[in-house]
Amino acid sequence: MSHLAAVKPPTRVTRRRSPEIRWSAALRELPALSVHQPWAWLIVAGFKHIENRSRRTHYRGPVLIHAGLNRRLIRPEVWD
């Protein structure tokens, strides 16, 4: 009998997939939130649960997430 303790294999972090939703007329009525990447992906994938905004909202429920373009990442020299 071996004196070595059983070693558990390292746990793998499973990558969450974004839900794939097809456009429908019902989605037209949902409010949308524009967020820069990578924050938009983090929200959709369920890793980011809090979004701090300066404006208060009393809405609670489903929203559409819009991944807005951050122009400063593309051409930062224009924005200095």
C-alpha positions in Angstrom: 0.0 0.0 0.0 1.3 3.4 -0.9 1.9 6.1 1.6 1.2 8.9 -0.9 -2.0 10.8 -0.4 -4.5 10.8 -3.3 -4.0 13.9 -5.3 -7.1 15.4 -6.9 -6.6 16.7 -10.4 -6.8 20.5 -10.8 -10.3 21.8 -11.4 -10.8 23.2 -14.9 -12.5 26.6 -15.2 -15.2 26.0 -17.7 -15.8 28.8 -20.1 -19.4 30.0 -20.1 -21.0 30.5 -23.5 -23.1 33.5 -24.2 -26.8 32.6 -24.8 -27.7 32.6 -28.4 -31.0 34.4 -28.9 -32.6 35.0 -32.3 -34.3 38.4 -32.9 -38.0 38.5 -32.5 -40.7 41.1 -32.3 -40.9 40.6 -28.5 -37.3 41.8 -28.1 -38.1 45.1 -29.8 -39.8 46.3 -26.5 -36.9 45.5 -24.3 -34.6 48.3 -23.0 -30.9 48.2 -24.1 -27.8 48.9 -22.2 -24.6 50.0 -24.1 -21.4 48.8 -22.5 -17.8 48.8 -23.8 -16.0 45.5 -24.3 -14.9 43.5 -22.4 -17.6 44.5 -19.9 -20.4 43.6 -22.3 -19.2 40.0 -22.7 -18.7 39.7 -18.9 -22.3 40.8 -18.2 -23.7 38.5 -20.8 -21.6 35.5 -19.7 -22.7 36.0 -16.1 -19.3 37.1 -14.6 -20.3 40.8 -14.0 -23.4 41.2 -11.9 -23.3 44.9 -11.0 -23.4 47.8 -13.4 -22.8 51.2 -11.7 -24.4 54.1 -13.5 -24.8 57.8 -12.5 -28.5 57.7 -13.4 -30.9 55.7 -11.3 -33.4 53.4 -12.8 -36.3 51.6 -11.3 -36.5 49.0 -14.1 -35.8 45.5 -13.0 -36.0 42.7 -15.6 -34.4 41.5 -18.8 -32.3 43.9 -20.9 -30.5 43.8 -24.2 -26.7 44.3 -24.0 -25.1 46.4 -26.7 -21.4 46.1 -27.1 -20.4 49.7 -27.9 -17.3 50.6 -29.8 -14.5 52.2 -27.7 -12.9 54.5 -30.3 -10.0 55.3 -27.9 -8.8 51.7 -28.2 -8.7 51.9 -32.0 -7.0 55.3 -32.4 -5.8 56.6 -29.0 -3.8 59.4 -30.5 -6.9 61.2 -31.7 -8.3 61.4 -28.2 -5.3 62.8 -26.3 
